[in-house]
Amino acid sequence: MRVKPEFLTGIRELIAGAHATVARGVDLVQVHTNFEIGRRMVQEELRGKDRAVYGAEIVQALAHRLTAEFGKGVFRTNLKLMRLFYLQNQDRIGQTVSGKFNSPPCRPAHSR
């Protein structure tokens, strides 16, 4: 049986569209996850007495534990970037993402 070119084109477009939508959805979930990890790190850091030292300890401990559990991919640099991403974008996307995770927004002590 011969398939009409326009029929095949329509099916291809549906599949390609679905792939693009899934990719965008995965990217959005990753952005939200990275933002929330950064937010939680900042929140935990604010509970420490010496923020700079405590913040470095949090990154080191998280990197060690998460790499042991999930394998390569959760490195110190990534965690530092997640923290920075949160700090730079908390006013732009903080309310939306934090609301989804049912956690109150937090701010570093120096920005209050």
N, C-alpha and C positions, 0 to 999 in steps of 0.2 A: 504494500500500500504506500502510496506517495503522500507525503505531508506537505500541505500548502506552505509556501514560504512565510506568508503573513501570520499563519497560525503558529508556526515555529518561532517567529520573531516575538509574538505576543507572550508565549510561554517563557522564552529567554528573558524578556523584560521583567516578567513577574519574579523569576528566580533571582535575577540581578538586583532588583529592587528589594527583595527580602534579605539578600546578603548585605546590602548597604544599610538597611534598617537595623539589622542585628548588630553590625559593626558599630553603628552610632550608639546603639543602646549599651553595648559593652563598654564603649568609651565613656559614656555618661556615668555608668555605674562605677567605673574605675576612678573618675574624677571625684565623685561623691565619696567613695571609700578613702581616697588619698586625703581629701579635705577633712573627713571625720577623724582619721588617724592623726593628722596634724593637730586638730582641735583638741583631741584627748591628750596628746602629748603636752601641749601648752597648758591645759587644765591641770594635769598631774604635776608639771613643772612649777606651777604657781603655788603648789602646796609645799614645795621645798624651801629651806631656809636660804641657801646660797643657790640662786636660780641658775647661774652659769654652770657651776659644777654639777648640780643636780640634773640639769638638762642634758649635759654630756653623759652622765651616768644612765639616764633613761634611754637615750639613743643606743648606747653600748649594750645595755642589758636586753633591750627589745631586739636589736639586731642579732644578738647571740641566740636568744630563745626562739625567735621566729625562724631563723635560718635552720636551726636544729629541727624544728617541727615541720617547716614547709620546704626546706631545701633552699638552694641558691635562689636569689631574687629579692630577698628582703635584707638589704645591706644598710650600713650606717648612712651612706650618702643618700640613699632613697628616703630614709626616715627623716634626715635633715631637710631634704627637699619638700617632703610632705608637710613638715612643720612650717617651713618658710611659705609654702603655698597657702596654708591656712592663714598665717599672719598677714600676708599680702592681700588676701581676698575675703577676709572675714566680714567686712562691711558690705561686700557685693553679693556674696552667695551664702553667707553664714546663716541667715534666718531660715532659708529654704532647706538647706541640708541638715542643720541642727534640729529643725522641727521633725524631720523624717526619722531621726535617730532618738527622738524624745530626750534630748539633753539640752541643758541651758547653755547659751553662748557664753564664752569666757574671753577675757581680755588680759593681756600681759599687764602687770602692775605699773610699768612705766608709761602706758598709754591711757591710764585712767585720769 
